[in-house]
Every structure is written in structure tokens, then in C-alpha cells.
Amino acid sequence: MRPAAPLAIALSAMLVFALPADAQEPAPPKAKPAAAPEAAAAEAATSAPAAQAADHPANDAATTQGRDAMLRAQVLLERARFSPGEIDGQGGTNTRRAIAAFQRSRQLEPSGQLDEATWKVLNGDAAPVLVQYAITAADAAGPYAALPEGMMERAKLDALGYEDVAEALGERFHASPALLKRLNPGKDLTAAGTTIVVPGLATAAALPAIARVVVDKSDSVVQLVAADDTVVAQFPASTGSEHDPLPLGEWTIKGVARDPTFHYNPELFWDADPSHAKATLQPGPNNPVGVAWVDLSKEHYGIHGTPEPGHVGKTDSHGCIRLANWHVSLLADAVKPGMPALLQE
């Protein structure tokens, strides 16, 4: 997704609304954007037959070296809920952290490297990592629309939906649009009936009940922790900046807002355009806080989605905790009001 302006690249702002302490869901927003990516993927998984494996080297468990191996590992990690972030087949810091967290969860040496022991455990998930998917009429239809640059211009729109089908499918399959295009050279993603290759996520591990959320600034991650202190999931996160540091401490979760509007107040941003005025941006996956806001007991702070999943864990935020839209959707399903949220170095 393209940001509205340089500010929006780091926009992980203080959302100026509060949820009642006993409310898990606020009143529905004015606009009805596209379904959250995790919900769309779950609906597709339950309403369609098992996907057919794609003819690709990444589906071979013997592929343990090179770019195809990295793609295989990223999909397997995502299905194990130790996410590398946006699946791109390239690797990097987020992937190394995901590997190390997965290794710790399986009592392996947390080297962050794909060694033989780690591959053995990862390959215990034998479902194909790449599957075939037929573009539906709904996929092709959208609606899609190019978004204007600038917060003030976007504030004039009725919704902030996807700009094109590649962006929408990228969110659904937790993949960069560039990866989808690389996996499908010459394929028309806008034509209903076109069969393409996508990450196979329908067999992802179910999340067990969690007892608390931990935001770790040093590793730029959000962890979901069970009652027995087991880390059961980890997602890359952007966690503040020098100007807007993460508010360290023990807080609680107040509630969840899905498809939130964003109440932009330039006075709360050190780098805001001086010509900007207060504005309300309507819901949608390209809203500055994405498809969900998990409200914290620290006023104006929360865990939320983003229109730029490829930047998560790699760029600063304005103090809040930013996740990919599909991960904040999972988090929103897993938390309850009053649940502890530890924000630590």
C-alpha cells in the first residue's frame, strides 16, 4: 500500500477515541470497507475445497537452500504463528527473529538460522506452502480506487479501501504484491478465473487461549503468551521512535475497535505539516491505523494495523504499536478487556 505522505510512513499515531472499559466492540463505523484480511482468508478456507498444490520447488521439503527455501520457511513460520512479517521470499531481520522465536518455542538453539534441526521441525507441517488459487469475480470487481496523496485529501473520501487487486490479494495471503507478481509472471490478476500461485495459509495453527500480550522493543515484536508463560505467537511490530518512545510499563487492554475511523490531530505529531487541520479519515485497510485498534489503558495508545505491512518492524512509529493488518486482526480475536499488556525494552 502507498502512504498518504511521508508522515504516513511512520504513522502509528495516538488515536483520539476511548472505548468503554466493558466494551469489546464499539458502534459500527459509518463506512463499510472490505473484510479484514484474516477474516477473508478464513471465509475462503471454509467455503472452498482444499487448494491444489502448485508446481514449485518451494513445495519440496528437500529445498533447504536459496530463495525458494527462504520462501518455504517464511510460509511455514507464518502458519506456525511465528511470523516473518510480509512474506516476500527475501528474508531479513524480521525473518531471523521469527526463526529464533520458533526455535525457542521448540526447545532448539535460538540461532535465527535455518539449520538441519530447525528444518526437521518446520517440515513436520507437510501441507504445500504454495497452492493454486482462482481469481474470483469479487476479487476482480473490488471496488478499487487510487488514493490521493496527503492526509487532508484522503480525509475527503468515504472509505480507504484497496487500490488494486494485487494489494487486496497480498493482504489476504500475507504476501508482498511483488512476490505475487514474481510467482505469477504474465498472469492477469484482474481477470476472474485466472489461476495463480499463492502462499497456502488455510492450514495455519489455531491460536490457543492467551493470558497476556508482550510488546518487546528490543526485538520489535508483539508476543502472545499463554497462562503457562509459553509464547504461542510472535508478530513483527513497529514500536515507537526517539521522538515518540514506547510507553514502557504494565498496562491493560481496554477493548477492540474494528474498522475504526481515524481522528487525526496534527498537534499530537511532532512532524505534522503545519498547514494540516484536524480531520477524520474513514475506515478501510488503507486507514492510518488499518483494520483494527486494540485500545490500551495508556491514553491515546494502542496496537493497530497499518497501510504499509512491508514497513512493519523496519520503520519507527509515533509511539503506538503497529502490526500488519492480518496480525492485528488475529490479535483482536485473541484479547479481552482487562488482559495485561506488558510494554518492555
N, C-alpha and C positions, 0 to 999 in steps of 0.2 A: 504494500500500500504506500502511496506517496503522501508525505506530510504536508500540512497546510502551509507551513512556513518553517524557517529554522527553529523557531520556538517549539513547534510541534514535535520535532525530532526527539527532544528531551522532555516533552510534556507529560509529566506524571503528576499532575497538579493536585492541589488541595481542593477537592470537590465541596462546594459550599451548600451541602444539604445534610441533614441528620435524619437517621432512622429512629423510630421509637424503639426503646430498649426491648420490647416484647414482639417486635415485628420482624419476620424473616423476609417478607415480600412487601414493598411499598405499592401504592396505586399504580396501575399500568401507565406507561408513558403515552404521550399524545400520538407519536408516530409508531407504526408497526414495521420495524425493519426485518431483514432476513433472519431466519432462525440462527441461533448461536451455533458455531461450528461443531461443537461436541454433540449438541442435540441433533443436528442434521446428520452427522455421521452415525449416531445411534439409530436414528429412524431408518436410514438407508440399510443398516446392518440387519435390522429386524424385519424389514419389509421385502428384502431381496434374497434370492438363493445365494449359497456360498460362492464367493468370487473365484473365478478360474485363475490359476497361477499364470503369470506372464513368463514368456520365454526370455530369461535374462540371467546372466551369471550371478547376480546377487542372490538368486534363489537357491544356489548351490551351497550347502554347508561347508564344502571344501574350499570356498572362496574366502581366504583369510588375509589376502594382501591386496593393496591397491585401492583405487577409488570405489570399485564395486563392493569390496569388503567393508569399506567405511560406510557406504550406503546401507549394506546389510546390517551392520552393527547399530547404526542410528535407528533404523526401524525396530529392531529387536529391543533396544533400550527404551524407545518410546512406548512399546507395548508392555514392557516391564514396569512402566511408570517412573523410570529414572531417565528423565528426558534430556536429549541433547539440544532441545530447542527446535527451531525450524529445521526440518530435515532438508539438507542440501547436498549430501554426498561428499562434502568437503572436509568435515571435521573442524577442530579448533578448540578454544578454551572451554566452551560450553560442553562439547562432547567429552573432553578429558575429564571434566568434573562429573559428568554423568557416569562415565565408566568407573571412576573411583568410588562413587556413591553406590553403584550397583555391586562392585566388588565387596565393599564393606557389608552390604546387606546379605551377601552370600558367604561371608567369612573368608574372603580371599584377600590377598595383599593388595591394598588400595593404591596401585601404581598409576592408575589412569591410562594404562597401556593395554592393548588387546593381545594379551599373551595366550598361550595354549589353554591354561586353566579357565580363563575368562570365556574364551570361545566355546569351550566344552559346556559351560553352564548356559551361556546365551543360546546355544544351539539346542538346548533342551526344549525350546519353543520351535517346533518343527513346521509350523504353518508358513506358507510362502510369504516373503516380505514384500514382494511386488505382485500385484494382481491386475487383472483386466477390469476396466470399468467403462460402461457405455454412457456417453453423454445423454442426459435426458432432455426432454422438451423444456422442463422447468429450468434446468441448468442453462440451456441456451437462451431462454427468454429473459432471465434476470428478474426484475429490471436492473439494468446497469446504466451508469451515467458518470462521465468525467466530472471530477470535483474541482471547484475553483481553488486557486491559491489564496491563503490568508484566512485568519480566524473570522474576521468581520464578514467576508464573503460567504464562508461556509455557514455562518450563523443565519443567513437568509434562507437556507434550504429546509425543506420539510423533513428530510431524513438524510443520513450519511451512510448510504449503502455501498456495496462493492462497485468498483469502477469497471470491472470486466470479469468474464467467466474464469480466466486464469487465476485471478485473485481469489474468487469465491472457492474454486476447487483447491487452491493452495491451502486455504484455511481449513477446509473440510478434511483434507488428507495431511495436515500438519507439515506441509512441504512448501518450499520456495517455488514461486511461479517459474523461476529459471530452471529448477530441477524438472518440473513437469514438462517444460518445453524440450529439455535435453533428453528426457526419456521417450519423447514422442515427436521425433523430428518429422516435419512435413504434415503432421496431423492438424486438422482444423478443430480447435477446442470449442468453437462456437456453433458447430453443426450437430444437431441432435442425431443420435445413432452412431456417432463416431466412437470407436473403441480405443481407449487409451490405457497406458500403464500408470499405476498409482501405488503409493505405499499401502500395504494391507494392514489396516488398523482394527478391523472388526473383532479380532481375537485378543485385543488388549486385556490385560489383567484387570479384574474388578478391584476397586478400591475397598479395603476393609474399613471398618469404623475407625475414625481418628479421634484423638483426645486433645491435641493442640497443634498449633501452627508455629513453625520456627522460621524466621527470616534471618539469614546469615549474610551479613555484609561482606565478610572476607571472601566468601566463595560466590557471592552474587546468586544466591539460590533461595527458594522457598521450599521447606520440607514439611511433609505431613507426617505426624508422629502418632503412633497408636498408644493405647493405655499402658502397654508394657515397655514403653520407650523405644520401640522399634520404628525406624524410619521406613515408611511404606511407600513413599513417593517423593520425588525431588524434581523441581522445575527451575530452569534459569529465570533470573529476575534482575531488573534494574532497581537499585536500592538507594537513591539519593545522590548528592553531589557535595562538593566543597561549599557551595552557596546554600544548599538546602540539605543538610545532613539528615540521615535516617534517624528518627526519634527513638533512640535505644531505650529499652526497658520492657517491662511486662505490662501488656495491655490486654484488652478483651475484644472479641468480635461482637459488634452490636447488631448486625443484620446484613442482609444482602439486597442490593438493588440490581435487577436485571434490565438490560436495555435502557440504561439511565440517560437522562439528559445531562448536559454538562454546563454548569453555571460558571462561565469564565469571568474572572475578576482580575484585570491586569495589575491591580495594586498588590496582589499576592505573589507576583512574579518579578524577580529582580531584573530579568532580561526582556520584559514585555515591551512591545512597540509603544512609545509614548502617545501615539495617535489612537490607540485602541480604547474602546469603551467597554463597559460591562455588556455581556451578551450571553444568550442561551443557545447552545448547539444541540440539535435534535439527536435522537438515538440512531444507532447503526454501528456496524463493525468499524467504520472509519471515524466514529466519535473519538475525541481525545482520550477517553477512558474505556473505549472498547465496549464489549457486550455485557460487562458486569462490574459492579463495585462492591467490594466486601468492606464494610464500614468498621473502623477501629474506634476504640474508646478515646484515643488521642484525637482531639477536634481537628477537622479538616484533613485527616489522614486515612488512607485505606489501601487495599490491594485491588488492582484493577487491570483491565485489558489494555490493548494498545492497537493503533492502526499500523504499527511498524514491527511485526513479530521478528523480523530479521535483525533488529537492533537490540532486542532484549538481552540483558547480560553483557552488553558491549558498549552502551552509552549511559550517561548519567540521567537522573530523573530529578524532579523538583521535590524530593523528599519522600514521596509515596513509593509504593512497591508496584512495579509494572511487570505483568506477565503477558505471554501470548494469549489471545482470546480463548483458544481451546483449553488452555490450562486454568484460566480464571473461571471458566465455566465448570470445570471439574471441581475446583476449589469451592465454588459457590454451592455445589451439590453436597459437599462433604462437611461444611461447617454448620454450626448452630450458634444462636445468640448466647453469649456468656462464655464461649470457648476461649481458653487462653491463647494469646498470640505473643510470643517472645521475639523481640527485635534485638539482635545481638551483633557484636563485632565478629 
